[in-house]
Amino acid sequence: MSSPVRIAAAILVTAASVLVLILAPGARSAYAANLMGPLRAPGEAAFIAAHRGDRASAPENTIPAFVSAVASGSDFLETDVRLTADGYPVLMHDPSVDRTTTGTGLVADLTLAELRTLDAGSWYDPAFAGIPVPLFDEFLDILVASPEVTALVEVKGEWSADEVDRLMGGIYFRGTQDRIVFAAFSTGTVAALQEAAPVIPRVLIRRVLPLDPVAVAGRFGAIAIMTRASALAASPDAVADMHAAGLGVLLYTLNSEERWGEALASGVDGIVTDEPSALDEWIAATAPGT
């Protein structure tokens, strides 16, 4: 990671942007549009976020999965980040390593050295045997090499502002701060992101939409809410209300043409999918204005 001095210098460069985003909701909405493209009308093509990379072709949250997602034309790379016992950010969806590696135990209880000895690929296919759990910084290197791609980084679990700071060194050192969007379920973590990284946009994830999603998003300075298709079906006015406020709506995790069609018809702005190549081909063939 870069030194605190280097991080501070990078933050000073973007200080004006921070103040605008904090003080001016209209500017925050414009920033949302810059990252996600114009807010969609019903039927228009949504952006594609590759869920933990291209899981149809490589093990989730590994470098091959993200390389494949970039090659497929995904607009966003979605990933999950957790901290090791010694404070290193790594890519892992589950609290434990049991499902996707040859090891056992919680990520939070393993040191980086212990985690990096694990095989994170053979569970998926023997051809991927020996692939390690990636560092967050290695994921950022893919962004550096792929300037057309933005990252949707889900910060898993409960984080403090000090812990969020551990993500920022690699981001500023590589100059990728304009192509990162943080997301979290935990409102405490979203508040920590707001405190420690106000210049990085935030997305609040909700399994069930709040009664007033615009107000909730505004409370945390979020540029969008990400939710499930079933939650959106239960709140049919949510997309129009969010769009009227200049805010986006994303859906996770949709993997069928039926679900994609429903999502586009509702006017959502982004779709998180395990099948980014298939969704890209389907949108190219069916969505107007593409």
DRENBATI-522511 format. One record per residue (C-alpha): residue number from 1; x, y, z negated; residue in three letters; chain. Coordinates in nm, 3 decimals. Layout:
BEGIN
<lomi NUM <X Y Z> ALA A>
...
# end
This chain:
BEGIN
<lomi 1 <0.000 0.000 0.000> MET A>
<lomi 2 <0.105 0.359 0.045> SER A>
<lomi 3 <0.220 0.566 -0.246> SER A>
<lomi 4 <-0.017 0.792 -0.442> PRO A>
<lomi 5 <0.158 1.093 -0.287> VAL A>
<lomi 6 <0.093 0.967 0.065> ARG A>
<lomi 7 <-0.272 0.898 -0.020> ILE A>
<lomi 8 <-0.309 1.244 -0.171> ALA A>
<lomi 9 <-0.164 1.405 0.140> ALA A>
<lomi 10 <-0.405 1.218 0.362> ALA A>
<lomi 11 <-0.696 1.319 0.142> ILE A>
<lomi 12 <-0.596 1.684 0.163> LEU A>
<lomi 13 <-0.610 1.662 0.541> VAL A>
<lomi 14 <-0.975 1.556 0.521> THR A>
<lomi 15 <-1.075 1.774 0.226> ALA A>
<lomi 16 <-1.292 2.002 0.435> ALA A>
<lomi 17 <-1.484 1.704 0.569> SER A>
<lomi 18 <-1.538 1.576 0.216> VAL A>
<lomi 19 <-1.688 1.905 0.103> LEU A>
<lomi 20 <-1.918 1.920 0.403> VAL A>
<lomi 21 <-2.040 1.565 0.348> LEU A>
<lomi 22 <-2.101 1.624 -0.022> ILE A>
<lomi 23 <-2.272 1.961 0.009> LEU A>
<lomi 24 <-2.463 1.937 0.336> ALA A>
<lomi 25 <-2.708 1.650 0.393> PRO A>
<lomi 26 <-2.751 1.763 0.753> GLY A>
<lomi 27 <-2.381 1.719 0.814> ALA A>
<lomi 28 <-2.399 1.375 0.657> ARG A>
<lomi 29 <-2.676 1.283 0.901> SER A>
<lomi 30 <-2.467 1.407 1.192> ALA A>
<lomi 31 <-2.180 1.193 1.066> TYR A>
<lomi 32 <-2.415 0.893 1.066> ALA A>
<lomi 33 <-2.496 0.958 1.431> ALA A>
<lomi 34 <-2.128 0.992 1.518> ASN A>
<lomi 35 <-2.052 0.651 1.369> LEU A>
<lomi 36 <-2.360 0.460 1.477> MET A>
<lomi 37 <-2.452 0.648 1.793> GLY A>
<lomi 38 <-2.784 0.829 1.830> PRO A>
<lomi 39 <-3.063 0.693 1.611> LEU A>
<lomi 40 <-3.262 0.445 1.817> ARG A>
<lomi 41 <-3.616 0.463 1.947> ALA A>
<lomi 42 <-3.822 0.141 1.953> PRO A>
<lomi 43 <-3.692 -0.086 2.227> GLY A>
<lomi 44 <-3.351 0.079 2.259> GLU A>
<lomi 45 <-3.035 -0.128 2.217> ALA A>
<lomi 46 <-2.898 -0.147 1.863> ALA A>
<lomi 47 <-2.528 -0.171 1.789> PHE A>
<lomi 48 <-2.388 -0.517 1.718> ILE A>
<lomi 49 <-2.204 -0.598 1.395> ALA A>
<lomi 50 <-2.018 -0.929 1.395> ALA A>
<lomi 51 <-2.104 -1.092 1.061> HIS A>
<lomi 52 <-1.775 -1.196 0.895> ARG A>
<lomi 53 <-1.632 -1.191 1.248> GLY A>
<lomi 54 <-1.745 -1.416 1.531> ASP A>
<lomi 55 <-1.853 -1.715 1.321> ARG A>
<lomi 56 <-1.966 -1.900 1.633> ALA A>
<lomi 57 <-1.605 -1.941 1.743> SER A>
<lomi 58 <-1.383 -1.928 1.431> ALA A>
<lomi 59 <-1.400 -1.962 1.051> PRO A>
<lomi 60 <-1.566 -1.666 0.881> GLU A>
<lomi 61 <-1.363 -1.376 0.747> ASN A>
<lomi 62 <-1.041 -1.492 0.913> THR A>
<lomi 63 <-0.821 -1.309 1.160> ILE A>
<lomi 64 <-0.921 -1.538 1.453> PRO A>
<lomi 65 <-1.289 -1.463 1.385> ALA A>
<lomi 66 <-1.229 -1.089 1.404> PHE A>
<lomi 67 <-1.008 -1.113 1.711> VAL A>
<lomi 68 <-1.283 -1.312 1.881> SER A>
<lomi 69 <-1.545 -1.056 1.777> ALA A>
<lomi 70 <-1.342 -0.773 1.928> VAL A>
<lomi 71 <-1.306 -0.971 2.250> ALA A>
<lomi 72 <-1.684 -1.028 2.256> SER A>
<lomi 73 <-1.749 -0.654 2.266> GLY A>
<lomi 74 <-1.886 -0.613 1.914> SER A>
<lomi 75 <-1.927 -0.250 1.808> ASP A>
<lomi 76 <-1.872 -0.323 1.440> PHE A>
<lomi 77 <-1.674 -0.585 1.250> LEU A>
<lomi 78 <-1.857 -0.677 0.929> GLU A>
<lomi 79 <-1.653 -0.824 0.647> THR A>
<lomi 80 <-1.649 -0.875 0.270> ASP A>
<lomi 81 <-1.381 -0.763 0.028> VAL A>
<lomi 82 <-1.298 -0.879 -0.322> ARG A>
<lomi 83 <-1.007 -0.823 -0.560> LEU A>
<lomi 84 <-0.767 -1.094 -0.671> THR A>
<lomi 85 <-0.665 -1.134 -1.035> ALA A>
<lomi 86 <-0.365 -0.911 -0.970> ASP A>
<lomi 87 <-0.566 -0.644 -0.789> GLY A>
<lomi 88 <-0.514 -0.715 -0.418> TYR A>
<lomi 89 <-0.811 -0.667 -0.182> PRO A>
<lomi 90 <-0.878 -0.981 0.023> VAL A>
<lomi 91 <-1.153 -1.096 0.257> LEU A>
<lomi 92 <-1.393 -1.344 0.099> MET A>
<lomi 93 <-1.771 -1.356 0.092> HIS A>
<lomi 94 <-1.832 -1.593 -0.198> ASP A>
<lomi 95 <-1.722 -1.525 -0.557> PRO A>
<lomi 96 <-1.529 -1.855 -0.543> SER A>
<lomi 97 <-1.295 -2.001 -0.282> VAL A>
<lomi 98 <-1.459 -2.344 -0.297> ASP A>
<lomi 99 <-1.674 -2.330 0.018> ARG A>
<lomi 100 <-1.427 -2.185 0.268> THR A>
<lomi 101 <-1.084 -2.298 0.150> THR A>
<lomi 102 <-0.903 -2.606 0.021> THR A>
<lomi 103 <-0.890 -2.452 -0.327> GLY A>
<lomi 104 <-1.126 -2.406 -0.620> THR A>
<lomi 105 <-1.200 -2.123 -0.858> GLY A>
<lomi 106 <-1.303 -1.761 -0.854> LEU A>
<lomi 107 <-1.122 -1.510 -0.637> VAL A>
<lomi 108 <-1.105 -1.283 -0.942> ALA A>
<lomi 109 <-0.916 -1.553 -1.134> ASP A>
<lomi 110 <-0.654 -1.626 -0.866> LEU A>
<lomi 111 <-0.343 -1.423 -0.793> THR A>
<lomi 112 <-0.265 -1.324 -0.438> LEU A>
<lomi 113 <0.024 -1.573 -0.430> ALA A>
<lomi 114 <-0.212 -1.854 -0.536> GLU A>
<lomi 115 <-0.478 -1.750 -0.287> LEU A>
<lomi 116 <-0.236 -1.735 0.005> ARG A>
<lomi 117 <-0.137 -2.099 -0.042> THR A>
<lomi 118 <-0.492 -2.208 0.044> LEU A>
<lomi 119 <-0.611 -2.330 0.383> ASP A>
<lomi 120 <-0.908 -2.117 0.494> ALA A>
<lomi 121 <-0.963 -2.281 0.832> GLY A>
<lomi 122 <-0.975 -2.660 0.823> SER A>
<lomi 123 <-1.327 -2.668 0.667> TRP A>
<lomi 124 <-1.452 -2.517 0.994> TYR A>
<lomi 125 <-1.245 -2.719 1.239> ASP A>
<lomi 126 <-0.908 -2.899 1.222> PRO A>
<lomi 127 <-0.785 -2.669 1.498> ALA A>
<lomi 128 <-0.784 -2.385 1.244> PHE A>
<lomi 129 <-0.597 -2.572 0.971> ALA A>
<lomi 130 <-0.346 -2.358 0.783> GLY A>
<lomi 131 <-0.511 -2.021 0.842> ILE A>
<lomi 132 <-0.480 -1.812 0.523> PRO A>
<lomi 133 <-0.730 -1.590 0.346> VAL A>
<lomi 134 <-0.658 -1.245 0.496> PRO A>
<lomi 135 <-0.550 -0.939 0.308> LEU A>
<lomi 136 <-0.771 -0.635 0.362> PHE A>
<lomi 137 <-0.466 -0.462 0.510> ASP A>
<lomi 138 <-0.440 -0.733 0.778> GLU A>
<lomi 139 <-0.801 -0.665 0.870> PHE A>
<lomi 140 <-0.718 -0.294 0.899> LEU A>
<lomi 141 <-0.436 -0.383 1.140> ASP A>
<lomi 142 <-0.703 -0.522 1.376> ILE A>
<lomi 143 <-0.878 -0.185 1.364> LEU A>
<lomi 144 <-0.554 -0.009 1.451> VAL A>
<lomi 145 <-0.514 -0.235 1.755> ALA A>
<lomi 146 <-0.882 -0.196 1.854> SER A>
<lomi 147 <-0.969 0.176 1.850> PRO A>
<lomi 148 <-1.312 0.113 2.000> GLU A>
<lomi 149 <-1.427 -0.084 1.694> VAL A>
<lomi 150 <-1.564 0.033 1.358> THR A>
<lomi 151 <-1.560 -0.173 1.037> ALA A>
<lomi 152 <-1.860 -0.236 0.811> LEU A>
<lomi 153 <-1.693 -0.339 0.486> VAL A>
<lomi 154 <-1.915 -0.489 0.219> GLU A>
<lomi 155 <-1.763 -0.434 -0.124> VAL A>
<lomi 156 <-1.874 -0.744 -0.314> LYS A>
<lomi 157 <-1.974 -0.737 -0.677> GLY A>
<lomi 158 <-1.918 -0.461 -0.931> GLU A>
<lomi 159 <-1.632 -0.217 -0.866> TRP A>
<lomi 160 <-1.512 0.085 -1.060> SER A>
<lomi 161 <-1.381 0.402 -0.896> ALA A>
<lomi 162 <-1.026 0.298 -0.993> ASP A>
<lomi 163 <-1.074 -0.036 -0.818> GLU A>
<lomi 164 <-1.210 0.136 -0.507> VAL A>
<lomi 165 <-0.886 0.336 -0.499> ASP A>
<lomi 166 <-0.704 0.010 -0.423> ARG A>
<lomi 167 <-0.872 0.001 -0.083> LEU A>
<lomi 168 <-0.784 0.354 0.011> MET A>
<lomi 169 <-0.406 0.332 0.043> GLY A>
<lomi 170 <-0.419 0.093 0.338> GLY A>
<lomi 171 <-0.702 0.283 0.502> ILE A>
<lomi 172 <-0.528 0.622 0.493> TYR A>
<lomi 173 <-0.186 0.480 0.569> PHE A>
<lomi 174 <-0.321 0.335 0.895> ARG A>
<lomi 175 <-0.538 0.636 0.978> GLY A>
<lomi 176 <-0.856 0.427 1.000> THR A>
<lomi 177 <-1.065 0.639 0.760> GLN A>
<lomi 178 <-1.283 0.760 1.049> ASP A>
<lomi 179 <-1.374 0.402 1.146> ARG A>
<lomi 180 <-1.472 0.255 0.811> ILE A>
<lomi 181 <-1.822 0.230 0.666> VAL A>
<lomi 182 <-1.857 0.086 0.317> PHE A>
<lomi 183 <-2.161 -0.116 0.213> ALA A>
<lomi 184 <-2.272 -0.266 -0.117> ALA A>
<lomi 185 <-2.569 -0.422 -0.293> PHE A>
<lomi 186 <-2.469 -0.290 -0.635> SER A>
<lomi 187 <-2.578 0.067 -0.698> THR A>
<lomi 188 <-2.295 0.093 -0.949> GLY A>
<lomi 189 <-2.046 0.003 -0.678> THR A>
<lomi 190 <-2.208 0.248 -0.435> VAL A>
<lomi 191 <-2.172 0.518 -0.701> ALA A>
<lomi 192 <-1.805 0.422 -0.746> ALA A>
<lomi 193 <-1.755 0.445 -0.370> LEU A>
<lomi 194 <-1.921 0.786 -0.372> GLN A>
<lomi 195 <-1.687 0.903 -0.647> GLU A>
<lomi 196 <-1.359 0.755 -0.526> ALA A>
<lomi 197 <-1.406 0.772 -0.147> ALA A>
<lomi 198 <-1.662 1.045 -0.070> PRO A>
<lomi 199 <-1.534 1.094 0.285> VAL A>
<lomi 200 <-1.600 0.730 0.378> ILE A>
<lomi 201 <-1.968 0.676 0.473> PRO A>
<lomi 202 <-2.177 0.441 0.263> ARG A>
<lomi 203 <-2.457 0.199 0.342> VAL A>
<lomi 204 <-2.683 0.073 0.064> LEU A>
<lomi 205 <-2.791 -0.291 0.103> ILE A>
<lomi 206 <-3.136 -0.385 -0.026> ARG A>
<lomi 207 <-3.305 -0.725 -0.003> ARG A>
<lomi 208 <-3.634 -0.545 -0.063> VAL A>
<lomi 209 <-3.678 -0.186 0.051> LEU A>
<lomi 210 <-3.746 0.074 -0.219> PRO A>
<lomi 211 <-4.077 0.257 -0.209> LEU A>
<lomi 212 <-3.895 0.571 -0.092> ASP A>
<lomi 213 <-3.586 0.458 0.099> PRO A>
<lomi 214 <-3.503 0.813 0.206> VAL A>
<lomi 215 <-3.485 0.932 -0.155> ALA A>
<lomi 216 <-3.277 0.632 -0.264> VAL A>
<lomi 217 <-3.034 0.675 0.024> ALA A>
<lomi 218 <-3.006 1.044 -0.058> GLY A>
<lomi 219 <-2.931 0.973 -0.422> ARG A>
<lomi 220 <-2.618 0.783 -0.324> PHE A>
<lomi 221 <-2.526 0.989 -0.020> GLY A>
<lomi 222 <-2.582 0.684 0.201> ALA A>
<lomi 223 <-2.602 0.725 0.579> ILE A>
<lomi 224 <-2.817 0.412 0.619> ALA A>
<lomi 225 <-2.991 0.128 0.441> ILE A>
<lomi 226 <-2.929 -0.231 0.545> MET A>
<lomi 227 <-3.202 -0.484 0.473> THR A>
<lomi 228 <-3.371 -0.804 0.586> ARG A>
<lomi 229 <-3.626 -0.837 0.865> ALA A>
<lomi 230 <-3.887 -0.954 0.613> SER A>
<lomi 231 <-3.836 -0.641 0.403> ALA A>
<lomi 232 <-3.881 -0.421 0.706> LEU A>
<lomi 233 <-4.198 -0.606 0.804> ALA A>
<lomi 234 <-4.337 -0.526 0.459> ALA A>
<lomi 235 <-4.253 -0.154 0.503> SER A>
<lomi 236 <-4.346 -0.076 0.864> PRO A>
<lomi 237 <-4.300 0.302 0.827> ASP A>
<lomi 238 <-3.949 0.279 0.684> ALA A>
<lomi 239 <-3.760 0.314 1.014> VAL A>
<lomi 240 <-3.957 0.622 1.120> ALA A>
<lomi 241 <-3.916 0.779 0.775> ASP A>
<lomi 242 <-3.541 0.714 0.768> MET A>
<lomi 243 <-3.495 0.841 1.122> HIS A>
<lomi 244 <-3.691 1.157 1.043> ALA A>
<lomi 245 <-3.433 1.221 0.770> ALA A>
<lomi 246 <-3.146 1.153 1.010> GLY A>
<lomi 247 <-3.061 0.822 0.844> LEU A>
<lomi 248 <-3.010 0.477 0.993> GLY A>
<lomi 249 <-3.157 0.132 0.934> VAL A>
<lomi 250 <-2.959 -0.190 0.982> LEU A>
<lomi 251 <-3.082 -0.550 0.963> LEU A>
<lomi 252 <-2.895 -0.862 0.850> TYR A>
<lomi 253 <-2.840 -1.149 0.952> THR A>
<lomi 254 <-3.032 -1.211 1.275> LEU A>
<lomi 255 <-2.934 -1.504 1.497> ASN A>
<lomi 256 <-3.220 -1.570 1.737> SER A>
<lomi 257 <-3.365 -1.396 2.042> GLU A>
<lomi 258 <-3.701 -1.376 1.868> GLU A>
<lomi 259 <-3.550 -1.190 1.573> ARG A>
<lomi 260 <-3.341 -0.967 1.801> TRP A>
<lomi 261 <-3.651 -0.874 1.998> GLY A>
<lomi 262 <-3.845 -0.788 1.683> GLU A>
<lomi 263 <-3.555 -0.578 1.555> ALA A>
<lomi 264 <-3.521 -0.375 1.875> LEU A>
<lomi 265 <-3.897 -0.326 1.894> ALA A>
<lomi 266 <-3.891 -0.172 1.547> SER A>
<lomi 267 <-3.618 0.076 1.646> GLY A>
<lomi 268 <-3.344 -0.036 1.407> VAL A>
<lomi 269 <-2.999 0.105 1.472> ASP A>
<lomi 270 <-2.780 -0.197 1.408> GLY A>
<lomi 271 <-2.805 -0.575 1.393> ILE A>
<lomi 272 <-2.567 -0.790 1.191> VAL A>
<lomi 273 <-2.534 -1.132 1.352> THR A>
<lomi 274 <-2.331 -1.452 1.347> ASP A>
<lomi 275 <-2.367 -1.464 1.727> GLU A>
<lomi 276 <-2.219 -1.135 1.855> PRO A>
<lomi 277 <-2.135 -1.266 2.203> SER A>
<lomi 278 <-2.484 -1.408 2.253> ALA A>
<lomi 279 <-2.650 -1.091 2.123> LEU A>
<lomi 280 <-2.436 -0.874 2.349> ASP A>
<lomi 281 <-2.537 -1.083 2.652> GLU A>
<lomi 282 <-2.902 -1.079 2.549> TRP A>
<lomi 283 <-2.908 -0.700 2.501> ILE A>
<lomi 284 <-2.736 -0.649 2.836> ALA A>
<lomi 285 <-3.001 -0.860 3.004> ALA A>
<lomi 286 <-3.313 -0.735 2.825> THR A>
<lomi 287 <-3.276 -0.396 2.659> ALA A>
<lomi 288 <-3.364 -0.079 2.856> PRO A>
<lomi 289 <-3.106 0.192 2.899> GLY A>
<lomi 290 <-2.802 -0.037 2.871> THR A>
# end
